[in-house]
Amino acid sequence: MKDNDVLVQYKIMRQILIYLSHLDHEDTEKQMLKKLSKQLKDEDWTWNNLNTLC
């Protein structure tokens, strides 16, 4: 059951990202790069944080 919940969450997050990129592609890219840069500089870096960004 838990795997199913994770899959549903992934699909929802994927759809949201697709819609956001259609609204303003450049801004979405800028925001994601900003967050990725923060992840790389942050000493609190974790796989979970990176997966959340992805």
Beta strands, then each sheet from edge to edge (+ up, - down):
end
